Amino acid sequence: MFHFLVAIAFVLIITSLGSALYFMMHDQGKTKRMVWSLATRVGLSISLFLLLWLAHWMGWIQYSQVPLGR
C-alpha cells in the first residue's frame, strides 16, 4: 500500500513539472500558471519527503541494511 502511495506521488510530481514546461512554452509569461505548477511540484516534493520521514520514524518502512561502499 505504501509503495503505491509513493509511486503516485512521483507521478504527480513529474506531471506537475511537465505542465509547468507546457505553460512556459505556450503562455510565454502572460499568466502565472507555470509558477503555480512549480509551486505545486515543490509542495508535493516536500510532502513526499515528510511522509517518508514519518513512515521511517513510525517503523512502517526501514532502510535496507546494505553496507555502503560495496
C-alpha positions as CSV (number, residue, x, y, z in Angstrom):
1,M,0.0,0.0,0.0
2,F,2.7,2.5,1.0
3,H,4.7,1.7,-2.2
4,F,1.7,2.5,-4.3
5,L,1.3,5.9,-2.5
6,V,4.9,6.8,-3.1
7,A,4.6,5.9,-6.8
8,I,1.5,8.1,-7.2
9,A,3.3,11.0,-5.5
10,F,6.2,10.6,-8.0
11,V,3.8,10.5,-11.0
12,L,2.1,13.7,-9.6
13,I,5.5,15.5,-9.2
14,I,6.5,14.6,-12.8
15,T,3.1,15.6,-14.1
16,S,3.4,19.0,-12.4
17,L,6.8,19.5,-13.8
18,G,5.6,18.6,-17.3
19,S,2.6,21.0,-17.0
20,A,5.0,23.8,-16.0
21,L,7.1,23.2,-19.1
22,Y,3.9,23.2,-21.2
23,F,2.7,26.5,-19.7
24,M,6.2,28.0,-20.1
25,M,6.2,27.3,-23.8
26,H,2.6,28.3,-24.5
27,D,1.8,31.2,-22.1
28,Q,5.1,33.0,-22.7
29,G,5.0,34.8,-19.3
30,K,1.4,36.2,-19.7
31,T,-0.1,34.1,-16.9
32,K,1.0,32.6,-13.6
33,R,0.1,29.0,-14.4
34,M,3.8,28.0,-14.7
35,V,4.5,29.5,-11.3
36,W,1.6,27.6,-9.7
37,S,2.7,24.4,-11.4
38,L,6.2,24.7,-10.0
39,A,4.9,25.7,-6.6
40,T,2.7,22.6,-6.6
41,R,5.7,20.5,-7.5
42,V,7.7,21.9,-4.6
43,G,4.8,21.3,-2.2
44,L,4.4,17.7,-3.4
45,S,8.1,17.1,-3.1
46,I,8.2,18.4,0.5
47,S,5.1,16.4,1.4
48,L,6.6,13.2,0.0
49,F,9.9,13.8,1.9
50,L,7.9,14.4,5.1
51,L,5.7,11.3,4.5
52,L,8.8,9.2,4.0
53,W,10.5,10.6,7.1
54,L,7.3,10.0,9.2
55,A,6.9,6.4,7.8
56,H,10.5,5.6,8.7
57,W,10.1,7.2,12.2
58,M,6.9,5.2,12.8
59,G,8.6,2.0,11.6
60,W,6.3,1.5,8.6
61,I,9.4,1.4,6.3
62,Q,13.0,0.5,7.1
63,Y,16.3,1.0,5.4
64,S,17.9,-1.9,3.5
65,Q,20.8,-2.7,5.8
66,V,23.1,-2.8,2.8
67,P,26.6,-1.6,3.8
68,L,27.8,1.4,1.8
69,G,30.8,1.1,-0.5
70,R,30.2,-2.5,-1.5
